[in-house]
Amino acid sequence: MSEENTIPKTSEERESRKRILACAKSEFAERGFGGARMAEIAHKAQVNKALIHYYYKSKELLYFEVIKNIFGYTDIEIPIPVPEYSGKLALTPSQKLYVVLYFMANSHLKGADPETIKLFFWEIAEGEKYLNYFMEKYTAPRHIKLLNIIREGVAAGEFETEIPELSVAAIFSFITFYTIDIKLSGGQHKYFFETEIPDYNEVVRFMIVNAFKSLRPSGKPFKLPEVPADFMTYVDTLLDILIANKNEGIMGQIIGRVEEMIL
């Protein structure tokens, strides 16, 4: 599948294109690829169909771009400053894992939206037209990096697991399923909680604690690693930027910044 399309050059063109992508995402989430109509997308975006076809030569190319944007990658120039971290880091595997889990849980819980989840369900129902492509290109490398951290921790005696790959699967499965449930239930979690629903911070801590407990070597007391406070403040800053601009295709840039700091 070719990723080529016309790149907007002016701020007005960028805004039009962003509006088209947002409305296309809504249409694909509601009707799937097969049921979505370019005329309806144009109507929602308040543009004519010719402009959509100027940027995207077909519905297929528009759909491809919507999914790519969801995964955090876009061809549109993003004038959003991302600060640099000025400190020095030499993190242990345990510290690296803590940062990854903290970032992943927060970005999922605060950055995901029902439209994205519905679009992926449609993608599965319609035969996974592009899901495997994007999983292999963008998601699998993140799984491998987490796997390498766990293997590094096992080698250093900080972690213990018979099958590191299943530890990775357990971590991603929990946060993915929990996020899907809370976003599609409108935050009610009616199938899991009879009384008070934990807030996002409680969920993040629960996930981190249980991941470390599952990896704790036999006979060692449980203790979460301490990560430099200034770096965690920097991570929170990146998360704030990501959440505030979650529909801008900036996730890839933010994740890349975190990875280059800790890996």
Backbone as CSV, one residue per row, in Angstrom:
resi,resn,N_x,N_y,N_z,CA_x,CA_y,CA_z,C_x,C_y,C_z
1,MET,0.849,-1.196,0.000,0.000,0.000,0.000,0.878,1.237,0.000
2,SER,0.740,2.098,-0.978,1.522,3.323,-1.032,1.005,4.314,0.000
3,GLU,1.933,5.028,0.676,1.555,6.023,1.661,1.601,7.428,1.064
4,GLU,1.755,7.548,-0.237,1.925,8.855,-0.846,0.592,9.614,-0.907
5,ASN,0.652,10.888,-0.559,-0.486,11.766,-0.726,0.038,13.188,-0.783
6,THR,-0.835,14.130,-1.083,-0.424,15.523,-1.223,-0.222,16.153,0.152
7,ILE,0.946,16.773,0.371,1.271,17.375,1.657,0.783,18.824,1.691
8,PRO,-0.002,19.214,2.714,-0.444,20.609,2.802,0.731,21.541,3.074
9,LYS,0.700,22.724,2.463,1.840,23.642,2.549,1.558,24.855,3.429
10,THR,0.322,25.277,3.546,-0.008,26.454,4.340,-0.758,26.045,5.603
11,SER,-0.847,26.977,6.553,-1.563,26.688,7.799,-3.043,26.409,7.527
12,GLU,-3.615,27.116,6.554,-5.018,26.889,6.201,-5.213,25.488,5.640
13,GLU,-4.278,25.053,4.792,-4.355,23.699,4.233,-4.180,22.654,5.327
14,ARG,-3.276,22.909,6.264,-3.072,21.959,7.359,-4.327,21.825,8.202
15,GLU,-4.992,22.949,8.474,-6.215,22.905,9.268,-7.319,22.156,8.536
16,SER,-7.428,22.378,7.217,-8.430,21.657,6.421,-8.160,20.159,6.459
17,ARG,-6.891,19.812,6.307,-6.530,18.392,6.290,-6.786,17.752,7.657
18,LYS,-6.459,18.452,8.734,-6.713,17.918,10.072,-8.204,17.709,10.293
19,ARG,-9.013,18.645,9.798,-10.470,18.527,9.939,-10.986,17.339,9.139
20,ILE,-10.447,17.143,7.960,-10.844,16.004,7.134,-10.502,14.694,7.840
21,LEU,-9.294,14.607,8.395,-8.876,13.385,9.089,-9.749,13.107,10.300
22,ALA,-10.082,14.155,11.057,-10.925,13.974,12.241,-12.312,13.476,11.853
23,CYS,-12.885,14.051,10.814,-14.225,13.646,10.377,-14.199,12.272,9.721
24,ALA,-13.121,11.967,9.022,-12.984,10.635,8.423,-12.871,9.580,9.518
25,LYS,-12.124,9.884,10.560,-12.002,8.951,11.687,-13.367,8.673,12.291
26,SER,-14.165,9.709,12.474,-15.502,9.562,13.031,-16.385,8.698,12.126
27,GLU,-16.308,8.936,10.815,-17.119,8.186,9.857,-16.701,6.722,9.794
28,PHE,-15.403,6.459,9.762,-14.914,5.076,9.716,-15.248,4.343,11.014
29,ALA,-15.204,5.055,12.147,-15.534,4.435,13.426,-17.007,4.065,13.496
30,GLU,-17.845,4.889,12.861,-19.293,4.650,12.905,-19.738,3.593,11.907
31,ARG,-19.101,3.565,10.707,-19.615,2.712,9.634,-18.620,1.696,9.100
32,GLY,-17.363,1.754,9.551,-16.348,0.876,8.989,-15.895,1.379,7.629
33,PHE,-14.865,0.739,7.079,-14.363,1.177,5.781,-15.422,0.993,4.691
34,GLY,-16.082,-0.171,4.704,-17.039,-0.482,3.652,-18.242,0.446,3.645
35,GLY,-18.704,0.846,4.834,-19.907,1.664,4.906,-19.665,3.156,4.873
36,ALA,-18.423,3.572,5.079,-18.108,5.007,5.111,-18.301,5.634,3.737
37,ARG,-18.756,6.878,3.708,-19.004,7.593,2.462,-18.188,8.885,2.429
38,MET,-17.485,9.073,1.323,-16.657,10.265,1.173,-17.519,11.537,1.214
39,ALA,-18.729,11.453,0.665,-19.613,12.616,0.666,-19.977,13.022,2.096
40,GLU,-20.184,12.039,2.962,-20.521,12.324,4.348,-19.322,12.929,5.087
41,ILE,-18.130,12.423,4.782,-16.916,12.979,5.387,-16.749,14.433,4.967
42,ALA,-16.962,14.710,3.687,-16.856,16.081,3.180,-17.875,16.987,3.860
43,HIS,-19.094,16.458,4.051,-20.145,17.248,4.706,-19.760,17.573,6.145
44,LYS,-19.260,16.572,6.883,-18.883,16.786,8.279,-17.701,17.755,8.388
45,ALA,-16.769,17.649,7.437,-15.574,18.497,7.465,-15.814,19.872,6.863
46,GLN,-16.998,20.062,6.284,-17.367,21.339,5.650,-16.396,21.703,4.518
47,VAL,-16.101,20.697,3.712,-15.283,20.897,2.509,-15.967,20.178,1.368
48,ASN,-15.536,20.448,0.138,-16.116,19.682,-0.962,-15.301,18.410,-1.197
49,LYS,-15.949,17.443,-1.829,-15.311,16.149,-2.037,-14.034,16.272,-2.864
50,ALA,-13.996,17.251,-3.746,-12.826,17.430,-4.605,-11.579,17.726,-3.778
51,LEU,-11.739,18.462,-2.665,-10.592,18.774,-1.824,-10.059,17.511,-1.149
52,ILE,-10.976,16.644,-0.708,-10.537,15.381,-0.099,-9.746,14.570,-1.112
53,HIS,-10.256,14.505,-2.334,-9.562,13.733,-3.371,-8.257,14.405,-3.807
54,TYR,-8.145,15.698,-3.571,-6.884,16.382,-3.857,-5.795,15.896,-2.896
55,TYR,-6.166,15.775,-1.613,-5.211,15.300,-0.624,-5.040,13.781,-0.677
56,TYR,-6.141,13.073,-0.876,-6.138,11.601,-0.859,-6.828,11.114,-2.122
57,LYS,-6.114,10.381,-2.931,-6.629,10.003,-4.247,-7.777,8.998,-4.173
58,SER,-7.966,8.377,-3.010,-9.029,7.381,-2.881,-9.452,7.268,-1.424
59,LYS,-10.587,6.623,-1.205,-11.041,6.375,0.166,-10.039,5.490,0.896
60,GLU,-9.429,4.587,0.173,-8.449,3.682,0.762,-7.248,4.440,1.312
61,LEU,-6.759,5.430,0.547,-5.626,6.229,1.014,-6.007,7.085,2.224
62,LEU,-7.231,7.589,2.240,-7.703,8.372,3.383,-7.790,7.484,4.622
63,TYR,-8.332,6.299,4.469,-8.449,5.346,5.575,-7.068,4.980,6.116
64,PHE,-6.128,4.745,5.212,-4.756,4.413,5.579,-4.147,5.537,6.414
65,GLU,-4.391,6.782,5.999,-3.826,7.925,6.708,-4.464,8.092,8.087
66,VAL,-5.756,7.822,8.193,-6.435,7.908,9.485,-5.804,6.933,10.473
67,ILE,-5.587,5.697,10.045,-4.998,4.703,10.946,-3.565,5.077,11.290
68,LYS,-2.819,5.547,10.306,-1.437,5.958,10.564,-1.401,7.082,11.592
69,ASN,-2.344,8.003,11.502,-2.418,9.111,12.446,-2.735,8.614,13.853
70,ILE,-3.599,7.603,13.944,-3.944,7.017,15.243,-2.702,6.416,15.901
71,PHE,-1.866,5.767,15.107,-0.656,5.168,15.643,0.420,6.216,15.963
72,GLY,0.124,7.459,15.652,1.020,8.525,16.059,1.988,8.993,15.015
73,TYR,1.660,8.781,13.749,2.546,9.199,12.668,1.725,9.930,11.613
74,THR,2.242,11.054,11.140,1.508,11.849,10.172,2.465,12.553,9.233
75,ASP,1.978,12.863,8.045,2.770,13.615,7.071,2.581,15.114,7.234
76,ILE,1.643,15.504,8.091,1.382,16.928,8.296,2.430,17.499,9.248
77,GLU,2.989,18.631,8.881,3.960,19.286,9.762,3.274,19.670,11.063
78,ILE,3.873,19.287,12.192,3.263,19.535,13.490,4.061,20.605,14.230
79,PRO,3.558,21.837,14.284,4.294,22.915,14.956,4.112,22.885,16.473
80,ILE,4.416,21.738,17.086,4.264,21.579,18.527,5.647,21.344,19.132
81,PRO,6.146,22.264,19.948,7.482,22.090,20.527,7.507,20.966,21.559
82,VAL,8.507,20.115,21.458,8.698,19.037,22.429,10.021,19.301,23.141
83,PRO,9.988,19.568,24.436,11.214,19.950,25.147,12.235,18.819,25.235
84,GLU,13.478,19.198,25.398,14.572,18.251,25.602,14.767,18.030,27.104
85,TYR,15.297,16.864,27.452,15.660,16.596,28.844,17.124,16.951,29.026
86,SER,17.428,17.786,30.003,18.783,18.307,30.160,19.636,17.510,31.140
87,GLY,19.024,16.553,31.839,19.781,15.780,32.819,20.535,14.623,32.197
88,LYS,21.178,13.831,33.044,21.908,12.654,32.595,21.262,11.412,33.194
89,LEU,21.184,10.361,32.383,20.512,9.147,32.834,21.407,7.927,32.649
90,ALA,21.356,7.047,33.613,21.988,5.729,33.502,21.077,4.789,34.278
91,LEU,19.965,4.430,33.663,18.920,3.695,34.362,19.176,2.201,34.398
92,THR,18.779,1.573,35.497,18.804,0.125,35.614,17.619,-0.450,34.838
93,PRO,17.621,-1.762,34.564,16.450,-2.357,33.900,15.149,-2.107,34.657
94,SER,15.199,-2.151,35.991,13.991,-1.914,36.787,13.486,-0.484,36.601
95,GLN,14.394,0.470,36.578,13.997,1.860,36.365,13.429,2.063,34.963
96,LYS,14.058,1.441,33.979,13.556,1.529,32.602,12.146,0.971,32.512
97,LEU,11.924,-0.189,33.139,10.599,-0.805,33.093,9.569,0.086,33.769
98,TYR,9.922,0.687,34.879,9.001,1.579,35.582,8.560,2.723,34.662
99,VAL,9.524,3.360,33.992,9.205,4.486,33.113,8.301,4.032,31.966
100,VAL,8.636,2.905,31.351,7.842,2.399,30.230,6.412,2.101,30.670
101,LEU,6.245,1.423,31.804,4.908,1.093,32.292,4.125,2.348,32.643
102,TYR,4.770,3.283,33.277,4.115,4.540,33.664,3.641,5.300,32.426
103,PHE,4.514,5.411,31.445,4.162,6.129,30.225,3.061,5.395,29.454
104,MET,3.209,4.083,29.318,2.245,3.313,28.542,0.859,3.348,29.174
105,ALA,0.778,3.130,30.486,-0.522,3.110,31.153,-1.202,4.470,31.077
106,ASN,-0.457,5.539,31.338,-1.044,6.874,31.283,-1.481,7.261,29.878
107,SER,-0.647,6.950,28.875,-0.996,7.321,27.502,-2.206,6.541,27.008
108,HIS,-2.333,5.280,27.412,-3.508,4.502,27.029,-4.773,5.047,27.698
109,LEU,-4.712,5.199,29.009,-5.901,5.585,29.761,-6.372,6.999,29.430
110,LYS,-5.423,7.903,29.228,-5.777,9.306,29.009,-5.824,9.693,27.535
111,GLY,-5.187,8.897,26.690,-5.098,9.270,25.285,-6.033,8.526,24.355
112,ALA,-6.503,7.356,24.779,-7.391,6.577,23.913,-8.789,7.187,23.882
113,ASP,-9.526,6.913,22.821,-10.894,7.419,22.715,-11.778,6.353,22.085
114,PRO,-13.093,6.421,22.330,-14.003,5.394,21.810,-13.955,5.231,20.292
115,GLU,-13.766,6.338,19.551,-13.734,6.244,18.092,-12.582,5.369,17.620
116,THR,-11.426,5.543,18.224,-10.265,4.725,17.858,-10.539,3.253,18.095
117,ILE,-11.096,2.948,19.257,-11.379,1.551,19.606,-12.403,0.952,18.643
118,LYS,-13.470,1.689,18.345,-14.493,1.197,17.424,-13.921,0.986,16.023
119,LEU,-13.043,1.896,15.605,-12.433,1.765,14.282,-11.624,0.476,14.186
120,PHE,-10.900,0.149,15.259,-10.109,-1.085,15.240,-10.995,-2.321,15.278
121,PHE,-12.136,-2.241,15.959,-13.069,-3.373,15.931,-13.619,-3.568,14.514
122,TRP,-13.922,-2.451,13.847,-14.360,-2.537,12.458,-13.257,-3.148,11.591
123,GLU,-12.020,-2.734,11.834,-10.892,-3.238,11.061,-10.779,-4.749,11.193
124,ILE,-10.973,-5.254,12.396,-10.940,-6.710,12.612,-12.114,-7.374,11.915
125,ALA,-13.308,-6.785,12.054,-14.507,-7.373,11.467,-14.447,-7.407,9.941
126,GLU,-13.751,-6.427,9.348,-13.697,-6.344,7.886,-12.464,-7.030,7.299
127,GLY,-11.814,-7.850,8.125,-10.739,-8.669,7.574,-9.327,-8.168,7.816
128,GLU,-9.185,-7.209,8.750,-7.856,-6.692,9.115,-7.088,-6.202,7.886
129,LYS,-7.708,-5.292,7.176,-7.149,-4.764,5.937,-5.760,-4.171,6.129
130,TYR,-5.581,-3.406,7.220,-4.287,-2.765,7.465,-3.742,-3.007,8.874
131,LEU,-4.516,-3.658,9.737,-4.114,-3.773,11.129,-2.772,-4.486,11.278
132,ASN,-2.595,-5.582,10.568,-1.340,-6.319,10.677,-0.155,-5.479,10.224
133,TYR,-0.368,-4.697,9.161,0.703,-3.835,8.653,1.155,-2.862,9.730
134,PHE,0.189,-2.199,10.369,0.545,-1.200,11.369,1.061,-1.833,12.651
135,MET,0.519,-2.989,13.027,1.016,-3.675,14.214,2.482,-4.057,14.032
136,GLU,2.801,-4.585,12.857,4.182,-4.979,12.590,5.114,-3.778,12.503
137,LYS,4.627,-2.677,11.927,5.478,-1.517,11.713,5.657,-0.677,12.965
138,TYR,4.607,-0.515,13.768,4.669,0.416,14.882,4.544,-0.232,16.261
139,THR,3.662,-1.233,16.400,3.428,-1.811,17.722,4.437,-2.896,18.079
140,ALA,4.722,-3.793,17.145,5.658,-4.882,17.431,7.024,-4.380,17.910
141,PRO,7.598,-3.320,17.292,8.880,-2.823,17.801,8.817,-2.373,19.262
142,ARG,7.671,-1.829,19.688,7.527,-1.418,21.084,7.465,-2.637,21.997
143,HIS,6.803,-3.692,21.538,6.771,-4.935,22.305,8.176,-5.499,22.468
144,ILE,8.930,-5.466,21.393,10.296,-6.012,21.424,11.178,-5.211,22.372
145,LYS,11.016,-3.894,22.387,11.819,-3.069,23.291,11.485,-3.374,24.743
146,LEU,10.199,-3.575,25.042,9.819,-3.958,26.395,10.377,-5.336,26.729
147,LEU,10.314,-6.251,25.774,10.862,-7.591,25.967,12.358,-7.525,26.273
148,ASN,13.075,-6.672,25.570,14.518,-6.545,25.783,14.838,-5.980,27.164
149,ILE,13.992,-5.077,27.670,14.192,-4.560,29.028,14.034,-5.685,30.043
150,ILE,13.013,-6.511,29.857,12.777,-7.614,30.786,13.922,-8.617,30.715
151,ARG,14.377,-8.927,29.516,15.518,-9.843,29.383,16.771,-9.270,30.036
152,GLU,16.967,-7.969,29.875,18.108,-7.303,30.502,18.006,-7.415,32.022
153,GLY,16.779,-7.253,32.541,16.571,-7.367,33.976,16.788,-8.773,34.494
154,VAL,16.389,-9.766,33.706,16.625,-11.162,34.083,18.128,-11.431,34.161
155,ALA,18.856,-10.960,33.168,20.308,-11.168,33.135,20.994,-10.473,34.308
156,ALA,20.441,-9.342,34.750,21.032,-8.589,35.860,20.558,-9.087,37.224
157,GLY,19.662,-10.067,37.250,19.142,-10.588,38.499,18.049,-9.744,39.123
158,GLU,17.530,-8.768,38.357,16.474,-7.895,38.877,15.086,-8.474,38.639
159,PHE,14.938,-9.293,37.612,13.660,-9.917,37.273,13.819,-11.434,37.207
160,GLU,12.677,-12.097,37.318,12.651,-13.555,37.156,11.346,-13.931,36.445
161,THR,11.470,-14.583,35.329,10.301,-15.051,34.575,10.723,-16.203,33.685
162,GLU,9.885,-17.218,33.612,10.218,-18.375,32.779,10.085,-18.055,31.302
163,ILE,9.098,-17.241,30.969,8.857,-16.900,29.565,8.672,-15.384,29.465
164,PRO,9.737,-14.642,29.167,9.634,-13.181,29.098,8.565,-12.697,28.125
165,GLU,8.369,-13.419,27.027,7.363,-13.006,26.037,5.967,-12.977,26.643
166,LEU,5.666,-13.933,27.528,4.343,-13.942,28.153,4.210,-12.821,29.181
167,SER,5.313,-12.433,29.783,5.271,-11.280,30.685,4.895,-10.021,29.913
168,VAL,5.453,-9.867,28.717,5.104,-8.741,27.858,3.627,-8.800,27.473
169,ALA,3.171,-9.994,27.098,1.766,-10.162,26.709,0.828,-9.814,27.859
170,ALA,1.192,-10.231,29.072,0.342,-9.951,30.239,0.244,-8.454,30.503
171,ILE,1.360,-7.744,30.378,1.377,-6.299,30.616,0.497,-5.575,29.603
172,PHE,0.704,-5.863,28.321,-0.066,-5.183,27.285,-1.541,-5.585,27.328
173,SER,-1.809,-6.844,27.648,-3.199,-7.314,27.671,-4.011,-6.598,28.738
174,PHE,-3.416,-6.431,29.912,-4.159,-5.792,31.000,-4.537,-4.367,30.631
175,ILE,-3.557,-3.570,30.253,-3.848,-2.153,30.012,-4.725,-1.967,28.780
176,THR,-4.553,-2.828,27.770,-5.377,-2.715,26.564,-6.831,-3.049,26.862
177,PHE,-7.062,-4.178,27.537,-8.436,-4.594,27.821,-9.110,-3.612,28.771
178,TYR,-8.386,-3.165,29.796,-8.964,-2.223,30.750,-9.349,-0.917,30.055
179,THR,-8.467,-0.437,29.176,-8.743,0.806,28.458,-9.960,0.661,27.552
180,ILE,-10.036,-0.447,26.826,-11.190,-0.691,25.960,-12.474,-0.682,26.772
181,ASP,-12.457,-1.359,27.911,-13.662,-1.459,28.727,-14.097,-0.097,29.255
182,ILE,-13.152,0.682,29.782,-13.540,1.955,30.388,-13.970,2.969,29.335
183,LYS,-13.357,2.942,28.156,-13.720,3.911,27.119,-15.073,3.585,26.493
184,LEU,-15.368,2.313,26.300,-16.632,1.936,25.666,-17.798,1.913,26.646
185,SER,-17.487,1.885,27.949,-18.562,1.888,28.945,-18.845,3.289,29.460
186,GLY,-18.150,4.280,28.895,-18.341,5.648,29.367,-17.797,5.866,30.759
187,GLY,-16.790,5.049,31.125,-16.163,5.184,32.436,-16.905,4.477,33.554
188,GLN,-17.936,3.668,33.212,-18.769,3.045,34.242,-18.189,1.740,34.785
189,HIS,-17.534,0.963,33.933,-16.999,-0.338,34.348,-18.060,-1.180,35.056
190,LYS,-19.244,-1.227,34.493,-20.363,-1.859,35.181,-20.177,-3.361,35.380
191,TYR,-19.278,-3.977,34.615,-19.089,-5.424,34.749,-18.029,-5.786,35.794
192,PHE,-17.256,-4.804,36.269,-16.162,-5.102,37.186,-16.337,-4.514,38.580
193,PHE,-16.921,-3.327,38.686,-16.962,-2.637,39.973,-18.390,-2.434,40.439
194,GLU,-18.664,-2.878,41.654,-19.998,-2.712,42.226,-20.149,-1.359,42.903
195,THR,-19.026,-0.808,43.394,-19.114,0.469,44.110,-18.204,1.498,43.446
196,GLU,-17.194,1.947,44.171,-16.348,3.035,43.682,-15.373,2.559,42.612
197,ILE,-15.258,3.332,41.540,-14.339,3.022,40.450,-13.016,3.738,40.693
198,PRO,-11.882,3.043,40.615,-10.596,3.702,40.859,-10.287,4.746,39.795
199,ASP,-9.573,5.812,40.209,-9.193,6.808,39.219,-7.973,6.322,38.439
200,TYR,-7.596,7.078,37.413,-6.521,6.636,36.535,-5.205,6.438,37.280
201,ASN,-4.909,7.298,38.247,-3.650,7.169,38.977,-3.586,5.860,39.755
202,GLU,-4.704,5.458,40.320,-4.767,4.185,41.040,-4.558,3.015,40.080
203,VAL,-5.152,3.107,38.898,-5.004,2.035,37.910,-3.552,1.929,37.450
204,VAL,-2.929,3.085,37.209,-1.522,3.088,36.776,-0.656,2.440,37.842
205,ARG,-0.839,2.821,39.083,-0.030,2.238,40.156,-0.295,0.741,40.298
206,PHE,-1.566,0.335,40.207,-1.903,-1.083,40.297,-1.170,-1.874,39.219
207,MET,-1.184,-1.365,38.001,-0.532,-2.061,36.897,0.967,-2.179,37.139
208,ILE,1.602,-1.081,37.553,3.038,-1.087,37.778,3.408,-2.052,38.910
209,VAL,2.693,-1.967,40.032,2.983,-2.829,41.181,2.847,-4.292,40.807
210,ASN,1.770,-4.650,40.120,1.554,-6.051,39.784,2.550,-6.565,38.753
211,ALA,2.968,-5.707,37.828,3.987,-6.116,36.863,5.298,-6.428,37.575
212,PHE,5.687,-5.562,38.508,6.937,-5.796,39.238,6.829,-6.997,40.174
213,LYS,5.666,-7.185,40.783,5.485,-8.361,41.643,5.595,-9.653,40.842
214,SER,5.040,-9.630,39.624,5.098,-10.844,38.793,6.512,-11.163,38.324
215,LEU,7.367,-10.144,38.293,8.749,-10.326,37.833,9.748,-10.405,38.983
216,ARG,9.298,-10.310,40.228,10.199,-10.298,41.380,10.896,-11.646,41.531
217,PRO,12.210,-11.648,41.643,12.934,-12.910,41.850,12.538,-13.568,43.168
218,SER,12.518,-14.877,43.205,12.126,-15.620,44.406,13.018,-15.252,45.580
219,GLY,12.376,-14.988,46.724,13.129,-14.705,47.939,13.520,-13.262,48.121
220,LYS,13.329,-12.415,47.102,13.690,-11.006,47.225,12.493,-10.197,47.709
221,PRO,12.703,-9.248,48.615,11.581,-8.412,49.072,11.096,-7.514,47.941
222,PHE,9.806,-7.162,47.997,9.250,-6.317,46.948,9.544,-4.858,47.222
223,LYS,10.017,-4.173,46.184,10.257,-2.741,46.273,10.262,-2.148,44.879
224,LEU,9.474,-1.094,44.683,9.478,-0.418,43.393,10.770,0.393,43.248
225,PRO,11.307,0.470,42.039,12.533,1.257,41.840,12.260,2.748,41.955
226,GLU,13.263,3.480,42.348,13.163,4.935,42.407,13.797,5.530,41.156
227,VAL,13.014,6.313,40.435,13.484,6.971,39.214,13.714,8.445,39.551
228,PRO,14.796,9.054,39.046,15.043,10.474,39.345,13.791,11.328,39.160
229,ALA,13.480,12.119,40.180,12.237,12.896,40.176,12.176,13.871,39.008
230,ASP,13.316,14.459,38.640,13.278,15.429,37.548,12.964,14.762,36.216
231,PHE,13.383,13.495,36.074,13.066,12.793,34.833,11.592,12.416,34.783
232,MET,11.017,12.014,35.917,9.592,11.692,35.934,8.760,12.952,35.679
233,THR,9.235,14.096,36.139,8.559,15.361,35.831,8.600,15.618,34.328
234,TYR,9.739,15.309,33.708,9.880,15.454,32.255,8.922,14.506,31.525
235,VAL,8.817,13.270,32.012,7.893,12.308,31.409,6.455,12.812,31.515
236,ASP,6.098,13.383,32.671,4.754,13.954,32.837,4.513,15.100,31.856
237,THR,5.549,15.894,31.602,5.428,16.975,30.628,5.149,16.430,29.236
238,LEU,5.857,15.369,28.858,5.630,14.742,27.559,4.221,14.164,27.472
239,LEU,3.763,13.559,28.556,2.404,13.009,28.570,1.363,14.118,28.415
240,ASP,1.590,15.248,29.081,0.662,16.384,28.959,0.584,16.867,27.512
241,ILE,1.741,16.939,26.846,1.771,17.359,25.443,1.035,16.343,24.575
242,LEU,1.272,15.062,24.848,0.630,14.000,24.073,-0.881,14.037,24.227
243,ILE,-1.362,14.151,25.460,-2.803,14.127,25.702,-3.471,15.367,25.115
244,ALA,-2.810,16.517,25.236,-3.381,17.762,24.714,-3.435,17.774,23.196
245,ASN,-2.591,16.968,22.560,-2.521,16.955,21.091,-2.692,15.532,20.547
246,LYS,-3.563,14.756,21.195,-3.647,13.331,20.875,-4.177,13.056,19.468
247,ASN,-4.835,14.012,18.859,-5.342,13.812,17.500,-4.438,14.440,16.444
248,GLU,-3.226,14.824,16.842,-2.321,15.518,15.934,-1.275,14.591,15.325
249,GLY,-1.326,13.292,15.636,-0.334,12.369,15.096,1.046,12.569,15.693
250,ILE,1.080,12.988,16.962,2.347,13.318,17.600,2.890,12.180,18.457
251,MET,2.118,11.114,18.629,2.514,10.053,19.542,3.874,9.439,19.185
252,GLY,4.102,9.205,17.890,5.368,8.612,17.478,6.553,9.453,17.898
253,GLN,6.415,10.767,17.776,7.491,11.681,18.158,7.732,11.636,19.667
254,ILE,6.641,11.604,20.446,6.771,11.579,21.902,7.365,10.255,22.373
255,ILE,6.860,9.148,21.850,7.391,7.848,22.248,8.866,7.737,21.881
256,GLY,9.211,8.241,20.715,10.610,8.224,20.297,11.500,8.989,21.258
257,ARG,10.995,10.112,21.785,11.771,10.913,22.724,12.012,10.134,24.023
258,VAL,10.972,9.450,24.513,11.116,8.654,25.738,12.101,7.515,25.509
259,GLU,11.958,6.835,24.377,12.821,5.683,24.107,14.285,6.077,23.974
260,GLU,14.532,7.194,23.340,15.929,7.599,23.158,16.564,7.991,24.494
261,MET,15.729,8.345,25.476,16.250,8.685,26.793,16.609,7.467,27.611
262,ILE,15.833,6.373,27.475,15.996,5.256,28.414,16.570,3.993,27.795
263,LEU,16.544,3.882,26.455,16.999,2.630,25.852,18.407,2.749,25.286
